[in-house]
Amino acid sequence: MTNDQNICKKCKNKSYRYDGNNLKVDICYRCGYFICDTNIKNDELIYFLVESPQVIPYLIKMEYLKPTN
């Protein structure tokens, strides 16, 4: 995301930020672009989310990730 965390870097439309524990996810529902950020040193989590992005809506539904904007 750009300095304005509500703008998608790829298509310049509104994006949405979700936080959960040490995980932050910015999602653009228009183009599907998303960025995951964490201060956990485990790259397997990021790799899993990138390889299986369909799990992100489940994490939101289960309230592991909560909207921040």
PLY file of the C-alpha trace (Angstrom):
ply
format ascii 1.0
element vertex 69
property float x
property float y
property float z
element edge 68
property int vertex1
property int vertex2
end_header
0.00 0.00 0.00
1.05 3.57 -0.42
1.44 6.03 2.46
-2.32 6.31 2.41
-3.21 2.86 3.73
-6.70 3.05 2.17
-5.45 3.07 -1.44
-4.58 -0.08 -3.40
-1.07 0.03 -4.82
-2.12 -1.89 -7.94
-5.44 -0.32 -9.08
-5.56 2.86 -6.91
-9.04 2.03 -5.51
-10.03 1.78 -1.86
-8.42 -1.00 0.15
-9.34 -2.38 3.55
-7.02 -3.14 6.45
-7.49 -5.97 8.89
-5.43 -6.64 12.01
-5.10 -9.79 14.05
-2.51 -10.40 16.75
0.76 -9.75 14.90
-0.73 -9.95 11.41
-1.86 -7.05 9.21
-3.59 -7.59 5.87
-4.53 -4.90 3.33
-7.10 -6.10 0.78
-8.48 -4.52 -2.36
-11.81 -6.19 -3.07
-11.94 -4.64 -6.53
-8.81 -6.17 -8.05
-7.95 -8.82 -5.44
-4.53 -7.41 -4.59
-3.47 -7.91 -0.99
-0.44 -7.35 1.20
0.36 -9.29 4.35
2.63 -7.88 7.01
3.72 -9.43 10.28
6.44 -9.02 12.84
6.49 -12.78 13.38
9.76 -14.20 12.09
7.91 -17.22 10.63
7.80 -16.83 6.85
5.61 -19.93 6.57
2.53 -17.93 7.62
3.02 -15.34 4.87
3.80 -18.08 2.34
0.62 -19.92 3.34
-1.55 -16.80 2.95
-0.01 -15.96 -0.43
-0.45 -19.53 -1.69
-3.96 -19.91 -0.20
-5.59 -16.45 -0.22
-9.04 -18.05 0.08
-8.31 -18.51 3.81
-8.29 -14.73 4.41
-12.11 -14.31 4.27
-12.39 -17.22 6.71
-9.99 -15.47 9.11
-12.14 -12.33 8.85
-15.37 -14.28 9.39
-13.92 -16.02 12.46
-12.81 -12.57 13.72
-9.15 -13.50 13.83
-8.65 -10.53 11.51
-10.68 -7.44 12.44
-11.25 -4.33 10.32
-9.29 -1.23 11.28
-10.61 1.30 8.73
0 1
1 2
2 3
3 4
4 5
5 6
6 7
7 8
8 9
9 10
10 11
11 12
12 13
13 14
14 15
15 16
16 17
17 18
18 19
19 20
20 21
21 22
22 23
23 24
24 25
25 26
26 27
27 28
28 29
29 30
30 31
31 32
32 33
33 34
34 35
35 36
36 37
37 38
38 39
39 40
40 41
41 42
42 43
43 44
44 45
45 46
46 47
47 48
48 49
49 50
50 51
51 52
52 53
53 54
54 55
55 56
56 57
57 58
58 59
59 60
60 61
61 62
62 63
63 64
64 65
65 66
66 67
67 68
